[in-house]
Amino acid sequence: MRAAAHMEQWREIRKQMLNKFRGVRVCDEPSPLYMSIPTPLPQLHNVLPEEQEEMVFTELKLFLVGHQTENIRIEEFDDHLLPTSIVVNISFDPYIRSQLERFHEILITISTIKICCYAIIHDAVTYSPIGAAVSATIEKKINGFVNHICTKLSALSAETTQPMNNLFREMHKIHESLTFYCGIVKTIYLEQLIGGQVLTLIDSKRRDVFSGHIQDLDDVFQAGWAVFARSIGRLVCKFEADYLNYEFVIWSTKQIDENHRKRLSASQTKHTKSPKYVIIDSLCPKFFLKYLDILVRCAEFGDASKAENSRRMLKKSPGSQENGKESVESVMEDVRNVDWSHLDVNTTIRMLGQFSRKESACLLREITNATNVDQAIRDIHELLIRGSCAHDVMMNALKADILSKPVDEVGNLRMKKLTMDVLGTAAEKHHPFWKYFSFIIDRQNVFDMMGQRTRHGSHTTEPKEAVTPLLFECISVKMDCPIDIEPIISSSAVFTLIPIFRIWLQLHVASFTIANYRDSIRGQMPSRSLGDIATKKHLMHALDAEISNIKQKWTGYVDVAISLYYERVAKAVSLDEYTECQDVLAREVTKMMGITELSHLENIKDILNIIWIYDNDDSNLRDLIADFEEVQSRARMDYVVA
């Protein structure tokens, strides 16, 4: 038996799934190739060398087509049941034995090819239609070579006196090709390559122009690609993934239990939004990896379009006939009549791209017609970019006396209550999409987070003392997008915008804190007992002006960025373009606000830190003023450089 290397998760699960069909796939009949002969090698008596040569010539031809003979047999097999040595009848004439020695490598190569091809085609444990198609094509080519030579030499046998020399000469001409094909099928057999792994191997062999072994592998590659392309066509046209052979890159989960599905998903790098599919990265040909996202999108679009069609049937109206003409189903007429197995790689990729664009456009129309996407996008902008609820968050947290508490003292129940008070029923009338957001605690400092994300310069952080942050520094949001509009909402854009909300909240808390400080010293006259009241008032006024200036600038930037977004999104005709508009908005607004640049981040962070530590017992007023003047100086320098 073949010694399998480390068994990947998907291989183990695939083996269990294929066991269900073992009775169909297992071939109980022994291999007809090179069947063993139980009798020992015979002793030759009174046989002339010429007669021996004629007999050996016939037996060599039999061995080449897959049979052990009375006088030429496989002597030893390796651990993988592949031949390693050939034994010939020792009673042959020495000249005949020397002639047969020259055939040793050729016979080993031919028998290895045939045994590997038969095993791959009839293997029930690691059965792969792509591997079987490739092996069958290689075996057919090898049989064609051998049959042509044998037929040619049989016709000339009456005219020549050296049939073995002629046979060796002809076989030696193709020995390089035999060795090349033997390497391919042996690799497939020993490494148990499946599906796209086989295509990756063939593609690498046909592109390896520096190896010195140039072979025409187009027919072999196309035989395997035809099977892969058929699976692509079934996925695109019928939205059906692989649920029988489990060798395609996208598997259907309808026969896979939940535990196995979770194990598969956890072990893969690419994932799909639909629970009906699971992606097996290892089964995607390497040359097709950059197009895998298009294929996944086709599967997800098909799943989403089925859901939309179901909703449309439930809400069928007199005007639904017209909308039906623009459904995803209507754009599939161009691909359903295509024989995908006859397409080459480039044509397949081109068809996928065209279909994906058409399907995306149709699904965009269906989703926007069925749901109020514009309202959802506006609510996201109000919450994350404008920070419209930041003041309410602050006031409700103050009311609950948790705003300035250490995060360790605030539990999940209080965060849920804060979510309900701000994003729940109170906001449902004007911002219905806010109900899909919830407040969470993110202990990572938002400025450190943005410093790590930025690409403008290196961000190095010095080791800091472990200090428990306060709640208002850690309040963040997460979105649980409803399935019906999930394809149209860019999760990456939401991820990019969440830090803006967190900074908005801190700016509101900063303004509130400054107002409290100013109230505490309002009406007081300068005196030695109270310290330098005038200096404190001046610092508070300057800090308030700085925070207000940041807010005012950000509000202007947001207005410009959102107006540009609506200009772009009005021209979007597909889901990809629609979500790209959201990604562009997220990038532009963060760039306008300056939070993608380390210098701006540091300035805002330092101003806020001055406000947070102002009322500490160990803070020094003159040091705070010096720190603030340094921040202003840096800001002016950045403005001059810009």
N, C-alpha and C positions, 0 to 999 in steps of 0.2 A: 504493500500500500504506500501511497505517497505520503511523505512526512510534511504535514502542513506547518507553516510557521505560525507566529502569533496570530490567533484568530480574532479578527476584528468583530466588533459588535454586530455589524450588519451581516457578516458571513454566518455567524452563529444563528441569527434569527432567520436568515434566508434558508439555511439548511433545514430548520424546523418547518418552514412553510413548504419547502419542496417535498418533504417527507409525506405530505398529504397526498401527493400525486406519484408516490414511489411506484405503486403498482402499474402505473401507465408508462413510466419512463424506464424502469429497470429492464435490461435485456438479459433474460435468463440463459439464452443460448451462449455457449462459449465462443470466443473470438475465432472466426474461421482463418485468421491469418497466422501463419507459422505454427500450426498445430504440431504438438510434439509427436514424435514417432517412437513407440515403446521398444521396438526391436533395436539391438545394437547395430553398429555399422557393419556391413557384410565384408567378407574377405573375397577379393577378386583373384581368380585363377585363370590363367591362359587367356587373358584379355589383352590384345595388342594396344600399344600406346595410341594408335590412330583411332581405334574403337573407343578407348577411354576418353580421348579428346572429344569425340562426337557425343558420347554419353554425358560428359561434364558440361558441354555446351548446352545441351537440352536441359540439364538440371539447373544450370545457372539462370536460364530464362525462367524456369519455374520459380526459383528463389526470388528473382526480381519482381515477380507478380504476386508474391505473398505466400509461398509454400516452402516448408522444409522438405528436403528430399532424402533419398536413401543414403547419399554420399556427402551431402552438404547440409550441416545443421548448426543451429545456434547452441553454443556450448554453455555460456554463462550469462546470467542476467544480474543487473545491479539491484539495489534496494528498491528501485522504482519500477522493477519488472521490465527494464529496457535492456536490449542485448549489448553485451560488451565484448564477446569473442565468438569466432566461428571455428568449427572443427570440420575437417574434411577426412575422407577415408584414407587412413595411413597406408593402405595397400595400393594406392594409386602409384603410378610411375613417378619417380622424382621430378621429371620434367613437368608433369601435369600438376604436381603439388606446388612447384615453384610458380607456375602460372596462376594457380588459385590464390597464392599468397598476395599477388598484386590486387586481387579483387576484395581483399579483406575489408578495407575501409569503405569501399563502395557498398558492399553487402550490409555492413553494420549501419551505414547511413540510410539505405533504402528501408531496411527492416525497422529502424527506429522511427522513420517518418510514418510508415504504415501503421505501426502499433500505436503511436501517439495519436494519429488522426482517428483511428477507430475508437480509442478510449475517449477522446474528447467528444466525438459525435454521440457515443452511446453512454456517456457518464451520467448517472442519475444523481450523484451527490453534489457535484458542482456544475450541473447542466447549464450550458449557455448557448442559446441559438446563434449568437454572433460568433462565438468560438467555433461552433459546429459548422457554420457557413464558411468561415475562413478555412477551417481544416478540410472540409469537403472540396473546396476550390483548389487548395494546394495538392490534395491527394489526386484530384482529377488531372492537374497539370503534370504531376510526376508520372501517373499512369500513362498519360499521353506521350511523354518522353520515352518511357520504357517500351510501350507498345510499338511506337514508330521504329525504334531501333531493332526490336525483335523481329518485326515484320520485314524490315529492310534486309536484315542479315539472313533470315530464313529463306528469302527469295534468292540470295546470293550463295547459300550454303553449297549448292551443287557446283558452283563455279570457282570456289576458293578452297584452299587447303589449310588455312589458318583461321578457323572460325573464332577461336578464343581470343586471338590477337585482335581481330576485327572488333569483337564485342568489347574488349577492354578499351580499345582506342575510342570507340563511340561513347562508352560510359565515362571515360576520362574527360571527354569534352564537356559533359554536363555535370561532372562531379562538383564543380564549384557551386553551381545552382542547387544541386542536391544538398550540399552542406549548408547553404544559406537557408533553404526552406526547412531543413532539419532543425536549425537553430531556432526558428520561429515556433514550430509546433512543439518542440521540446520545452521551450520557455512557457508556452501556454499550458502545457500539460503539467510541468513540475511546479510552476508558481500558481496554478489554478486561476488563471486570469479569466475574468468574466466581463462581458458587455463592453463598456467603453475602455476598459483596460486593454482588451485585445486590439481595439482600434488605435489606441495610443502606441502600442508596440509596433503595429504595421506602419503607422504614419512615421514613426521615428526611423524605422528601417528604410523606408523609401526616400526619406530626406537625408539620410546619412551618406552624402556623396563623397566623404573623405575616407570611408572604410575600405575602399578599393573593390567592394562587391556591389556593382551596379546591377540591379535586377528590376524587371518590370513587375511591380506589385499593384498596379492600378486595378486589375481585375480581382485580385485577392482582397484589396481594401474595399472595393465597391461591393463585394459580396457581403462583407460584414456591415458596411455602412447602410446597405439596403434594409437590413433588419432594424438598425438603429433609427433610420429615417421613417420606417413604417410606424415605429412607436411614437415618433414625433407627430406624424400625421394623425394617429389615433388620439393623441393628447390634444392636438389643435382642433381637430374636426369634431370629436366626440367628447372631449374633456375627460378622457379615460387614461389613467396612468397604469403602470405595469402591476397587475395583480395575479399573474400566472407564473411567469418565469423569474421575476424579480431580478432582472439584469439591466433594466433601463435606469437612467439617472434619477427619475422621479417614480416613486412607488405609490400605489394606492393603499390607503389604510383600511379599506373596507373589510379585509380579512385578517388584519393585524390587530391584536388586542391592545388595550390602552397602555399596559405596562411596556410592551415591546415598542410601541410608538414613541413613548417618552424616552426610552433608552436610545432609540435611533436618533431622535431629535437632539438629545443631549450630546451625542458623539459626533455631530456634524457641524460644519462651519457656516453653511448656508441654510436658511429656513424659509418656509413659505407661510403666508398668513392663513391659508386655508388648512383646516384640520384634516381635510380629505387626502392630503398629499404629504409625503416626506421626501426630502432630497438626500440622496446618497452621493456625497462629493466624489468618492473614489471611483464611482462608475461613470463619471463624465469624462469623455476623451479630453486630453489636455488641450488639444487644439480647439476645442469647443467651449472651454471654460468661460471665455469672455462673452460668449453668447448665451450662457446659461440663464442669466437674468431675464433675457427676452423670453426664453422658453417658460420660465417660472411665471412670468407675467401673463403669458397666454393661458396657463392653467388657472391662475387666480382670476383673470378676467372671465374665463368660462364659468368658474364657480360663482362669481359675483353676478354674471348675467343670468344664470339659472335662478338665483334668488330674486333678481329684479323681475324676471318673467313670471315667477310665482306670485309676487306681489301684484303685478299688473293683472294677472288673471283673476285674483281675488277682488281687485278694485276695477274690474272691467267696465268701461264706459263707452258711449257711442263714439267718442273721439279716439279710442284706443287702437282702432284699426290703422289710423294714419301713423301713430307712433310706432306700431309694430313693424312698419316698413323700414324703420331706421334702427331696428333692434340688431343685436349682435348676430342673431341667426341669419339676418339678411345679407351680411357681408361674408358669410361662409360659403356662398355658392361658388366663389372663385377657388376655394381650396378643397372642397369636398370631392370634386371631380378630378383632382390631381392624384396620380399614382406616385406617392412620395418615395416609394422604393426605387424609382427610376431617376431620382434627382441626385445630382452630385452635391458635395458639401456647400459650395458657393451658392448654388441655386436654392438649396434648402434654407440657407441663412437669409438670402434675399427674400424668399417667400415668407419666412418668419417675421422679418422686419416689416414687410408690407402689411401682413395680416395683423401684427401687433398694433401698428398705427391706426388701421381701420377700426379694429376692435376697441382700442382705447378711446377713439373719438365717439363711437356709439355708446360705450359704457358711460362716458362723461355726460352725454345727453340724457341717458336714462337716470343716472343718479341725481343730476341737477333738476330733472323734471319731477322726480319722486320725493326729493327732500329739499329742505331750505338750506342749501349749502352756504349761500351768501351770508345768512344770519349766523351760521356756525363760525365762519371765518371772521366776521365782525366781532363776535364775542371773544374769539381767541385774541384778536388784536387789542380789544379793550382790556382784557385781563392781563395779558403778558407784555404787550408793547407800551400801552398807555398807563398801565398800573392803576386802572380805575377803581379797583376794590382795595387798594393798599391802605387808604385812610380807614375804611370800614374794618379791615383786618386789625389795624392798630387799635381802634376804639373798642372793638369787641374783646381783644386780648387784654386791654386795660381794664375793661369792665370785669373780666374774669380773673384779674390780678395775676396774669401769667406772662405778660409781654416781656418783662425784664427778669424773669426767673431763669435759672440755669435749666438747660434742656433736660437734664437728668430728672428734674422734678415735674416734668410735664408728660403725662401719659397719653396713650392713644385715644382714650375717651374724650379728653379735652380737645384734642385735634379734630376728632369727628364732630364735636359740638361746634367748634369754630368753623368747620366746613359747612355745616348745616345753617349756621347763623348768617354766613356771608354769601355762600354760593348756592344755598338751597332754595327754600320757598321764597325768601325775601327777594331773590334776584330772578325768579322764574319768569316774571312778566316781561322784563326788559332784556334779560340775558338768559334765554332758555338753555343755551349750550353750556353754561357754567356748571350745570349739574353733573357734567361728565368729568369735572375736575375735583380734586380733593387736596387739602393741605397735608403736607408730610414734613417730617424733620430731616434735614440734610445737614449733618454736622460739619461737612467740609466748608471752609470759608469761601464765599462766593468770589472774592477777589483772587484768592489763590487758585481757584478753579479756572477762572478766566485767564489768569497768567499762564497756566499750563496749556490751555487751548490755543492761545495766540501764536501766530507764526512770525510776528514781527520782533525778532530778537530772542535771546535765550533768557529764560526766567529761572533764576536760582533762588532757592529759599534757604535761609539759615535755620538751623535747628531751634525750635521754640519750646518754651516750657509748656507742659500740658496744662492748659487752662480750659475749664468747662465753659463753652460759649453760652450766651444768653439766647432766649427763644427767638427774639426778633431777628437775630443774625442767622438763624437756621431754618426759618419757615420757608418752605418751597412748595411747589405744586406738582402733581402728576395727573396725566390725562388717561382716562379709560374710554377710548373712542368707540362709539357704536359701530357695529359691523357694517351697517348699510352705507355709511359714508367713510369707512376706514380707508378705502383705496384713494380717496380724493383729498385726505388730510395728510400733509407731510409730517411724519413723526420726527424727522430730522430737523425740520424748521421749528417745531415746538421745543425740541431739546435745546436748540440754539437760543431760543427766546426766554426760556425759564430764568436764566441768571438776570435778565433785565428786570423781571418782576421782583426778584429778590433785592436788587439794588434800589428799585423804586420804593420798596417797603422801608428799607433802611434810611432813605432820604426823607420819607414822611416822619419816621420816628425821630430823625435828627432835627427836623423843623419843630416837632412837638417838644422835644427836649430843650431846644434853644428858647422856645417860648416860655417854658417853665422857669428856666434860668433867669430870663429877663424879668419875668413877673416877680421872682424872689428878690430882685434888687431894685425894682421900680420904686421911685419915691425916696430912696435912701440918699442921704447926703454923705459926701466923703468925710471919713474920720479915721483916725489911726486904729481904732478898735475893729472897724469893719473892713480894713484894708483899702486898696486902691479901687474904689467903686467906679470911678470914671474909666479906668483902664479895663475893668471887667465889662462895663457897658459897651465900650468901644470894640472889644474882642467879640462879644456876643452879636453886636450889630454887623461886624465884618463877616462872621461865620454865617449868620442868617442870610446876608446878601450873597455869599458864595453859594450856599445851598439853593437859594431861590434862582440864582443865575443858571446853575446846572439844570434845574427843573425846567426853566423857561427854554433853554437851548434844546433840551431833549424833546420837549413838546413840539417845538418847531421842526426838529428833525423827523419826528414820528409823522407829523402831518405831511411832509414832503415825501417820505418813503412810502406811506400808504397810498397817496395819490398816484405815485408812479406805479405802485403795485396794481391798482385798478386799471390803469392804462394798459399794462401788459396782460393782465388776466382776461381782459375783454377780447384779446386776440388769440387766446389759447383755444385749440381745437381738439386737444387730446388730454388724457389723464396725466401723461408725462409732462406736458407743457404746463398744465394747471398746477401740479405739485412743484415744478421747477420755479414757477412764479413765487410760490411761498418760500422756497429755499433762497431765492434771490433777495426777497424782502428781508428775510432774517439776516442774511449777510450784510445787506446794505445798511440796515438800521443799526446793527452793532458797530459797523464801521463809522457811521455818522456820529454815533454817540461817543466814539473814541474808546470803547471798552475792549477793543481788539488790540490796543496799543498799550504797552507796559507803562509808559510814562503817565498817560491819562488815568490808568487804573490806580497807580500808586498815589497820584494826587488826590483822587476821590477817597481812597482808602485812608490816607493820612488825615484829611480833613475830618472824616467821620471819627477816626480814633481820637482826635483832639476833643471832639464833642463828648465822646463816651467817657474819657478820663478827666474831664474838666472838674467834676464834682468829687473826685477821689481825694482822700485825706492826704495822700503823698504827692499830689500834683502841685506844680509850681507855676504860678501865673506867668512869670517872665519866660520860663521855658516853653510854655504853651504858645505864647506870642511869638517867640523865636521860631518855633516849629511852623507856625502858620505863615510867617513871613517867608520862610524857606520854601514852603509849598507854593506860595504865590510867585516867588522868584522862578521856580522851576516851570510853572505854568506859562509865565511870560516868555521864558527862554524857548519852551516848546513851540509857542505861537510864532516866535521870530524864525525858528528853524523851519517850521512848516511853510 
